[in-house]
Amino acid sequence: MTPAIRTTGLTKRFGRVTAVSGVDLEIPAGVRFGLLGPNGSGKTTLVRMLLGLVHPTAGTVEMLGAAMPRHAATVLPRVGALVESPAAWPHLSGRANLRLLDAAGAGGRRRDRRARVERSLERVGLAGVDRRPVRAYSLGMRQRLGIAAALLRSPELLLLDEPTNGLDPRGIGEMRALLVELNAAGTTVVLSSHLLAEVEALCTRVGVMDAGRLVLAEDLDALRAPTGLVELTTPDPGAALAELDGQVVGRSGDVLVVRAADPAALNARLVRAGVAVAGLAERRRTLEQVVLERTGSGSDRLDGGPPAAPLAPTPPAPPPPAPSQRGDTAPTRSQQGDTASIREAPPSASPSPTPPPAPSQQGDTAPTQSQQGDTAPIREAP
């Protein structure tokens, strides 16, 4: 079967900065693939190169069996995408935005456009949205609208960059159920995220990026294979220690960590020896352990290493000198620094995202199909 995505030696440099370096990636069709990595590891740049939004410095990209970006005109109508954050005309309603997006590019037939828009809104939980402009939407509603835009054409391949950003726990669960449903119907789902728990709950295969390189690509079940250790909970740890002499590698109260390949055989042995067993749990590696072993600190750390150990508590300052007979004296400058509380600087205001350009006076314009979910539309539809 032709893979949904294949890259060979994919590299992207911005001046002296290498954002992506020599990535060889193959994503089979029909999987739910999670792309993980710390901030600044190159995940978003890789997704942009897959979609043809950024041209690689070196290497090749194949998507749905065709070279990109050479065959973007025929490939992208079969792909739904949401990159970083959804973009929309803020003065228009969600329905109006989706109608304009659907009108862009080939394949958006006008006679069934309304049905496609309503189906997409219903899938993401916005079927009851009114005519309010998108500028009045909450962050979670904007995110749902961006996913609805990616689903307009019933894509064969879905590329989502941080799709649960801004969603509450219930919304995250709804999106996870939707993506599982789409995958069961034949859609390949590629999810880029730094939320390990979300990727672990949704994906069947994962790739890990670090400093622009793909350091791991493996099935999730293989990564979480048993470690050969079993946690044994027993009300009689002494008897268990005597029976399992040499196999116990750790103990915490009534919980023993036992080296055993078969938990069922271990349980039978303890029962035959008359040792009460309250619980057995096979130890497996977590996705968090795997990712932390393969990656370094993200680009948002400037000291180049893990967090430092907590400092020892500061001894109390000596009491101030007693006031003189002539009256209370003001503390010296050094004493003011010792006794004064430290004030935090007010947080700097985050720049608001630049809204996409408003439609021209000649008529409403819409982004092309390849730009759905990107930060801003680029060309006008004919």
Residue pairs with C-beta under 8 A, 6 or more apart in sequence:
1 28
1 29
1 30
2 29
2 64
2 65
3 26
3 27
3 28
3 29
3 62
4 27
4 28
4 29
4 30
4 31
4 63
4 64
4 156
4 157
4 188
4 190
5 25
5 26
5 27
5 50
5 61
5 62
5 63
5 157
5 190
6 25
6 26
6 27
6 61
6 62
7 23
7 24
7 25
7 26
7 46
7 49
7 50
7 59
7 60
7 61
7 62
8 24
8 59
8 60
9 22
9 23
9 24
9 58
9 59
9 60
10 20
10 22
10 23
10 24
10 25
10 46
10 49
10 56
10 58
10 59
10 60
10 61
11 18
11 20
11 21
11 22
11 23
11 56
11 57
11 58
11 59
12 18
12 19
12 20
12 42
12 45
12 49
12 54
12 56
12 57
13 19
13 57
18 212
19 42
19 45
19 212
20 42
20 45
20 46
20 49
20 56
20 212
21 42
21 211
21 212
21 213
22 59
22 213
23 42
23 46
23 59
23 209
23 212
23 213
23 214
24 214
25 46
25 207
25 214
25 217
26 217
27 33
27 188
27 190
27 205
28 205
29 188
30 183
30 186
30 188
31 183
31 188
31 189
31 203
31 204
31 205
32 179
32 180
32 183
32 188
32 189
32 191
32 202
32 203
32 204
32 205
33 188
33 189
33 190
33 191
33 203
33 204
33 205
33 206
33 207
34 191
34 192
34 193
34 199
34 202
34 203
34 205
34 206
34 207
34 220
35 43
35 46
35 47
35 190
35 191
35 192
35 193
35 206
35 207
35 209
36 43
36 193
36 194
36 196
36 199
36 206
36 207
36 208
36 209
36 287
36 291
37 43
37 194
37 208
37 209
37 210
37 291
37 295
38 194
38 210
38 295
38 296
38 297
38 298
38 299
39 194
39 298
39 299
39 300
40 298
40 299
40 300
41 209
41 210
41 211
41 212
41 295
41 298
41 299
42 209
42 211
42 212
42 213
43 161
43 192
43 194
43 209
44 83
44 84
44 161
44 192
45 54
46 192
46 209
47 81
47 83
47 159
47 161
47 190
47 192
48 54
48 83
49 55
49 56
49 61
50 61
50 63
50 68
50 159
51 68
51 76
51 79
51 81
51 83
51 159
51 370
51 374
52 68
52 69
52 72
52 76
52 370
53 83
53 370
53 371
53 374
55 69
60 67
61 67
61 68
61 69
62 68
63 75
63 79
63 157
64 75
64 78
64 79
64 156
64 157
66 74
66 75
68 75
72 370
73 106
76 105
76 368
76 369
76 370
77 105
77 106
77 107
77 153
77 369
78 153
78 155
78 156
78 157
79 155
79 156
79 157
79 158
79 159
79 370
80 149
80 150
80 151
80 152
80 153
80 155
80 157
80 158
80 159
80 372
80 373
81 150
81 158
81 159
81 160
81 370
81 372
81 373
81 374
82 146
82 147
82 149
82 150
82 159
82 160
82 161
82 163
82 372
82 373
83 159
83 161
83 373
83 374
83 375
84 161
84 162
84 375
85 142
85 146
85 165
85 353
85 375
86 142
86 143
86 145
86 146
86 147
86 149
86 373
87 146
87 356
87 367
87 373
87 374
87 375
87 376
87 377
88 94
88 97
88 134
88 142
88 145
88 146
88 356
89 96
89 97
89 100
89 134
89 356
89 358
89 359
89 364
90 133
90 134
90 135
90 355
90 356
91 133
91 134
91 135
91 358
92 100
92 133
92 134
92 364
93 129
93 130
93 131
93 132
93 133
93 134
94 121
94 126
94 129
94 134
94 137
94 141
94 145
94 148
95 117
95 121
95 129
95 131
96 364
97 134
97 145
97 149
98 117
98 120
98 121
98 145
98 148
98 149
98 152
99 113
99 114
99 117
100 364
100 365
100 366
100 367
100 381
101 149
101 152
101 366
101 367
101 369
101 372
102 108
102 113
102 116
102 117
102 152
102 153
103 110
103 113
103 366
103 381
104 366
104 367
104 368
104 369
104 371
104 381
105 368
105 369
105 370
105 381
106 369
107 153
107 369
108 116
108 152
108 153
108 369
116 152
116 153
117 152
118 127
120 148
120 149
120 151
120 152
121 127
121 129
121 148
123 148
123 151
123 178
124 144
124 145
124 147
124 148
124 151
124 175
124 178
125 144
125 171
125 174
126 141
126 144
126 145
126 148
129 141
134 142
134 145
137 145
138 166
139 165
139 166
140 166
140 167
140 168
140 171
142 166
143 163
143 164
143 165
143 166
143 167
144 167
144 171
146 373
147 160
147 163
147 175
149 372
149 373
150 158
150 160
150 372
150 373
151 158
151 182
152 372
153 369
155 187
156 186
156 187
156 188
157 187
157 188
157 190
158 179
158 182
158 187
158 188
158 189
158 190
159 190
159 192
160 179
160 189
160 190
160 191
160 192
161 192
161 193
162 192
162 193
162 194
163 175
163 179
163 191
163 193
164 171
164 172
164 175
164 193
164 195
164 198
167 175
172 198
176 198
176 201
176 202
179 189
179 191
179 202
180 202
182 189
183 189
189 202
191 198
191 199
191 202
191 203
193 199
196 287
196 288
196 291
199 206
199 287
200 220
200 286
200 287
203 220
204 219
204 220
204 221
205 217
205 218
205 219
205 220
206 216
206 217
206 218
206 220
206 223
206 287
207 214
207 216
207 217
208 214
208 215
208 216
208 217
208 290
208 291
208 294
208 295
209 215
209 295
210 294
210 295
210 296
211 296
215 294
215 295
216 290
216 294
220 287
223 285
223 287
223 290
224 284
224 285
224 286
224 287
225 284
225 285
226 282
226 283
226 284
227 283
227 284
227 285
228 259
228 260
228 261
229 249
229 257
229 258
229 259
229 260
229 282
229 283
230 257
230 258
230 259
230 260
230 263
230 266
230 280
230 281
230 282
230 283
231 255
231 256
231 257
231 258
231 279
231 280
231 281
231 282
231 283
232 240
232 255
232 256
232 257
232 258
232 266
232 270
232 277
232 279
232 280
233 254
233 255
233 256
233 277
233 278
233 279
233 280
233 281
234 240
234 254
234 256
234 270
234 275
234 276
234 277
234 278
235 254
235 276
235 278
236 275
236 276
237 251
237 253
237 254
237 256
239 273
239 274
239 275
240 248
240 256
240 270
240 275
241 248
241 251
241 256
243 269
243 270
243 273
243 275
244 256
244 258
244 270
247 258
247 259
247 260
248 256
248 257
248 258
248 259
249 257
249 258
249 259
250 256
250 257
251 257
254 278
257 283
258 266
260 266
263 280
263 282
266 280
267 277
267 280
270 277
271 277
297 304
297 305
297 306
317 338
317 339
320 331
320 335
320 339
321 329
323 329
331 339
353 375
354 376
356 375
356 376
356 377
357 376
357 377
359 365
360 380
365 377
365 380
365 381
366 377
366 380
366 381
367 374
367 376
367 377
367 378
367 379
368 377
368 378
368 379
368 381
371 377
371 378
